[in-house]
């Protein structure tokens, strides 16, 4: 249907946000790595560009980490769980897992559908990636119905913790790496606190800005395959599950619960 | 493509249906606090675009500032243009128009009761006469509403006014339907009746008013008004607006709650959505006029949601049909109707000179422009790939194409569908 895309349109006065979101995306990427390094989770899925491979593997070796490549994928704009076949000569990145031990790497590999030739074992996957069990169960139920499973049962005014807010993830802003089962999932909040502490160790000011952004009121409006997210500073657009008859709209944190 | 320069959003009139009323309410009382230097800088930066001084009411500006802006336009293009309600035009301003080769686009709905929704504009008829007499180039935008087309009698007066204009050498302009103003706009039945009547009248009298000429150009796949060009509301390629503080925004017609900065790159997202969404759900799937229309203006979309087609679709369809029948009678083929591909390249700009102008001002009689601009202004703007979002979860990634291919299969299984 709609081609894959991500687009950020700043409002007046919000001109800094496109680049700020890029910084937030980088911050999250670094935190993914650090969360494994610091022992908060057993594994992380990472993508390494072909040109950074040597540099990244050296860094991992130095940090006592292991990267297990699963497959090569071509670059494309779209959901990370899809991969593009690489033709000879085309640029690509390595998709694989980061772990501390070989045993964990093998365990993760066995759970990964791209490698095991079967379906992904989401329960095992979630466990190793440090997701709360409730959220893994929610994902297993929700994903087949809607591949963009933001609290499927909810619309209208929704309050919750910034740690649970995945509505801006396409644009680079999120604290945790999983879909929370609810906007007030306590387990997600606990895990989110760990992520935040790791992020603060990387860039305290940016982490605080990220937290504020995810705590700010926003409207998430999904319809006809495009989700429009309006924050006080910018409007973000991206492709999503194509609801046909009417939009599903979430008004986030109009009344904050923190 | 046009650069609409809007240094001042205020106006001396209070037209009931004005789409800028919501902006004025938001900022309480518009002030003449523009930064002329910043505006001039942007005019220079976007000099490839046709410049129209716009508003609010541009003639509310002090004479000196108005002259500075007209002079800048003239310096760039050897001509200038304004869109005005005309009520503030006097001899001094006419002298400026002559000095700077200004085309004057006038917003007026006709004499007497025809302009009931534009209180304070009674004297515009005389001003038009004076401008014409002085040799100033003039065109009109008229808003078709209950006031000037609600009954046969009103339309008779309107048509008589159009003929009067023709006698003065004004053979065309815009007859824009009043939109998004339920108290003033015509019902769909009345709208169709009025426009078919006017289409027939213009045909018989060889008058070149929009939207009729644009409908014809749509069928011939020639340059036409932005309504029929497949607009991206975040870019509004046919209109770039410079505000008083020098910021560059989209056409402003499409945003009522906020003013985002203009995105420099045009996306085809709305075209993609409408092309594939069934008509009963707000799209244009299988519409024979798709490539002539592209779903109409997103500012007047069903449910005020740009992801739907225009709510006056029925009007456009009946007008397309009206002209299609004429082409058929004359045995003139219309290849655009037999090619229903999504056609991302969209229309060509050959022909009528108007190119892809914006419907918010009128430059009838001016030469077409058509320079590209958007892409020059940076291609970054924060767009980036999805990266590794969507959680770390994976569902048979790379095997069965889950994810992006899900849509059509699961569309009806979800609660909302």
Interface residues (C-beta under 8 A of the other chain):
Chain A: X1 X2 X3 X4 X5 X6 X7 X8 X9 X10 X11 X12 X14 X15 X17 X18 X19 X21 X22 X25 X29 X32 X44 X45 X46 X47 X71 X73 X75 X76 X77 X78 X79 X80 X81 X82 X83 X85 X112 X113 X114 X119 X120 X122 X125 X126 X129 X139 X143 X144 X145 X146 X147 X148 X152 X166 X169 X170 X171 X172 X174 X177 X178 X179 X223 X224 X225 X226 X230 X234 X235 X237 X238 X239 X241 X242 X243 X244 X245 X246 X247 X248
Chain B: X234 X247 X249 X258 X259 X260 X261 X263 X267 X268 X269 X272 X273 X276 X277 X278 X281 X282 X283 X305 X307 X308 X380 X381 X382 X383 X384 X385 X386 X387 X388 X389 X390 X391 X392 X393 X394 X395 X396 X397 X398 X399 X401 X402 X403 X404 X406 X407 X408 X410 X411 X412 X413 X414 X415 X416 X417
